[in-house]
Amino acid sequence: MINSRFPKMLLIGLLPVGSVFFIATAATAQNTSEVGLGIGGLVYKGELSPKYQFRNNRPALTAFYRKDLSAPITLRAGAMGGMLRADDRNVKGLNGNVPPSSAYRDASLKGNLLELSGALEYNFFDYHNRKDKVHFTPYVFVGLAGFYANTRITSSAHPALDKKAGVISLAIPLGAGFKYALSEHWNLGLEAGARKTITDNLDHVDGKATGQNDLLGNPHDQDWYFYNGLSISYTFYKIRCPDKSQEKGKKKD
């Protein structure tokens, strides 16, 4: 289980590093925005995979739009779609064998997930500033997402668990990434993030259904999913028109 205090500790630890940068640039309005595409992996975490398992990565695609409110602050809207996979037989316990609860349940999960999200990004450097020698920045983000997951679970040991259904719910995306400006317009990105859902039904195993017990599901733990991947984006620059009042003042002088 992931420590729920970790995201708070991450933000508390990292934000002071960029505080000087934030104070110096927060008042400067940005006129840049980005559109981009990404490819990566989607990973499920729940009853059938109690810990993050790299082997559960399945293909996922993203599309996003970013608007820079200031050098450190960016708003992002995005869409993501990918596959979910997990199997009790792939879970390893402390002794390297399949844990008794996973062996007893002997279930597998397959499905797909679609997500729409909005997030706030905090950039530590102004990587869009071509006058600066720094053309990269690490960043952290937090937001809100709505998702639809259509999943199917099957169990050879407990046919009563077999179920296929769709779930609509909310999740809290949070994570970190790295942006690098290849040129004035093109950028590369690397991101890893977790989604804390408010449901325990991504896998339809929650320990609450008729006939289930604590060996089949944990009613006190909610499901997660993760996205990690690479992206490429294109930056648009908005050209500001000169202030007419200032122009008149110069002419009078």
Beta strands, then each sheet from edge to edge (+ up, - down):
strand 1: 32-45
strand 2: 58-68
strand 3: 73-87
strand 4: 107-123
strand 5: 136-155
strand 6: 163-181
strand 7: 186-197
strand 8: 224-237
sheet 1: 1+ 2- 3+ 4- 5+ 6- 7+ 8- 1+
end
